[in-house]
Structure formats: C-alpha cells, structure tokens
Amino acid sequence: QIEEKKADSKAEAERLLSLLSARVDTLKRLAGFLNEGRLSRKDLTSAEVLVSEAKSNIGKGKYGDAMGRLNKASTYTVFATESLLPILSRFSDRSQITKWRLWADEAISESEATGGYSILVSKIDRRLLLYKGGRVFREYEAGIGFNGSKDKLYAGDKATPEGRYKVVKKKSRSRFYKALLINYPNDDDRAQFAAAKRKGLIPKHSGIGGLIEIHGGGNDGMTYGCVGLDNNRMEELYNLVDVGTPVTIVGALEFHNGIYEAVKGLQD
C-alpha cells in the first residue's frame, strides 16, 4: 500500500510538472511577442524556478515537497496569465482581426490604384511594409510603444495608435533622427477617446495626445507610442515617401498570427 501510494504521488507530481512546464514555456513565448510582457516576467521567473526545484524533488522521491512547489508555481502562472490575456486576446479575436485586414486591404488597393506608396505597420510582426503599386517595395523591422500592443486611447499611455492615417509633415530633424509625422488623432480616434472618457476608462484630466511619428532611433520596440526604425532604414523611407502618403497601423494581418492557437489554449 505504501509503494502504491508513492507511485500515485509520483505520477501526480510528474503530471503537474509536465503541465506547468508547458504552460510556463507558452507564457514566456507569448510574453515575448509583447512589450507589455515585461509586466509578467517576474511571475514567470518565479514559476520557472519553482518548477525546476519541483523536478529535482521528484528525482529525489520528495513528492510532497514537489507538489508544494508546483502548487506555488501554478499560482504564479495564474498571475502571469491574468496579466497577459487581456492584451493577447485582441490578437485572437476574429472580428478584431477582420477589421485590421480590411484596413490593410484598403491601403494596398489604394496603392495599386494610384501606383503610389502606402505604409503598412503590423504590430505583432514588428514590421513596416512599404507598398508601391499594390506590391511590397520595402520591408523593415519596426519598434512600437512600451504599451504598443494596445490601441492608443490618451496622451501618456505609451500605446501605438491603430487606424488609417497619412503623413502630414516630413521632419528632417527631430528628437529621434528624421521623422514622418502622421495625423493622429483622426476622427475615429476622437470618437474612441470621447467614448472611453464617458465610460471612465481613462484618467479624468488626460488629453487625447498627438505627435505620433514614424521616426529613427532604433527598432527595439520601446518608443513612447510611435513607430521606430533604425536610422539607416528611416533615411531610406524618408527619402522615398512624401507628405500625404497613407499610413495604416494594425495589430495583426493574419488570423493565425503566431499567438492565436496559444492564446486559445490558455483560454481553454
């Protein structure tokens, strides 16, 4: 009976170890897609340490100690999941992705019809695509805001806006090398801001903000809400496009975008 109990304890500990190891790996990978993933990093590190200790305990036959550590690790994964899912769920929402794809299709069609340039930014891919005549002409790695995976709501939220814009000014000298200023906020942004204000979703005295640019200074994904490129890429883009060039910023372009299935697994 003692041996059977030990075998059952070992099997249960190994089952939970396998489950939590996979969950921690999935959460770490998902956090890597988001600048906001830094907020869950402490919880995931704690969970990872506890899982490692539990694995060692199982190897030593200390199944009770292992289960204690695994239960603590499970709590940390819950905290990390609660932190990440509200942001990640946008990228597994078919209606949201359908809207983003519609914007992108309209931008590409406009470029094809005019034969001109059109800029398309995909947040989840960290890519800026420059279209010419409806075809990809240049492709650059791009950075977004500290909270760039969210849609911008107000000044100071460090989020990158989503929508259809245009270049309204070319700045040969700016705080971050050369820059293309876009017309944020547009009418849709103002309507969204007003609705969020009524619902109390933003700080009472916050304004809508502005001065959103595509600028140089790097593509490490840590801007104040703008889109960032390496200086040499910014130089090239700056020289190619003119004032009036359409700029479309979306969260993702594909339904299965690298996080879709993983997010569904976490929600299930």
Buried (B, 14 or more C-beta within 10 A) or exposed (E): EEEEEEEEBBEBBBEBBEEBBEBBBBBBEBBEBBBBBEBBBEBBBBBBBBBBBBBEBBEEEBBEBBBBBBEBBBEBBEBBBEBBBEBBBBBBBEEBBEBBBEBBEBBBEBBBEEEBBBBBBBBBBBBBBBBBBBEEBBEBBBBBBBBBBBBBBBBEBBBBBBBBBBBBEBBEEBEBBBBBBBBBBBEEBEEBBEEBBEEEEBEEEBEBBEBBBBBBBBBEBBBBBBBBBBBEBBBBBBEBBEEEBBBBBBBBBBEEBBBBEBBEEBEE
